[in-house]
Amino acid sequence: MPSNAPSIPMRQQVEEYINALQDQIVLAFEELDPNAPPFKRDSWVRAQGGTGRSCVFASPIDEGASASSPPSILEKAGVNISIVHGVLPPPAIKQMRADHMSMPLPDRPEGLPFFAAGISLVVHPRNPHAPTVHANYRYFEITEPKPVNPDAAETAEPKVLAWWFGGGSDLTPSYLYEEDAVHFHSTLQTACDKHGPQLYPTFKKWCDEYFFIPHRGESRGIGGLFFDDLNEGPHLRFPNSEAKRPVTPAEIFAFVKGLGNAFVPSYVPILKIRNPMPYTPHQRRWQLIRRGRYVEFNLVYDRGTKFGLMTPGARIESILMSLPETARWEYMSELGEEGTEEGKLMAVLKEPRAWV
């Protein structure tokens, strides 16, 4: 590209990509189950600044309500994008400082202008043998407040004080099929290795640490990738400055796009294999208990949920889209004991494994 070619702002590049990726992912699920109702497309406008589109699938019938109408493959799913901007209030800035220790942020009591664009998805299949999946890829900017000088050009791009990419994808099964875990992790590793050999092991370890439920002493699922604070500066997870990793905005964006493009091949083949398997009421009961753990993590520990609820004008329906339609909490449940299929999963949740 000629050196004098106009550069496209990163926020615009991210916005265009996540719109296309949302369409690609939703279409893949609709083609997988053509007899099910389509995803509901809900475009919205944020009063404080920004837009978004939620694509949500809800179970069309109660389980067992009609013998003549086969149940849908998915029970609940959402593939959401948001492109928002505004001012972060002090409580949100405080939370962000705690979550982004490697990113010093200016201390302004009036708040900080921000721009954020991302795609977030959660899929809860009906069959207990099919795992839940989550993915999230986002771009965030903190910018200089607009000058009060009335002569300043309104069209000028805001000065970016800090920017970073974050995201990841992880798998949460009710029953452990090692070949599924290997396929999921191998697909993510292949996408990572194109950009540096240290990315997959570093972000896999980060994922195991992040999606952990301290009060249960167990992981939410069997892991995947988690990363944050990717920018041109030093990174706490890569103390060795010679470690090969994407650094420039273009390199990091290419890495994120590679992971986004890997979502469908990492998950849909698993869903195709597991969905036709028969299951019992006992297995359904265990699935609902595991979903209860999913809820516990998302409402108590998840950084994205907490940050979203602190942001002015938060769209609560979109933030809580990740929660399953049904879940279960049993007092001192006997399920998950050693020597059972449920216990096989629990052993991995207590001690994360290397899958590739």
PyMOL commands that set and color helices and strands:
alter all, ss='L'
color gray80, all
select helices_A, chain A and resi 10-32+90-99+178-193+199-210+249-261+263-274+281-300+303-310+316-322+341-350
alter helices_A, ss='H'
color red, helices_A
select strands_A, chain A and resi 40-45+50-58+74-88+112-125+132-143+160-172+212-213+218-219+224-230
alter strands_A, ss='S'
color yellow, strands_A
deselect
rebuild
show_as cartoon
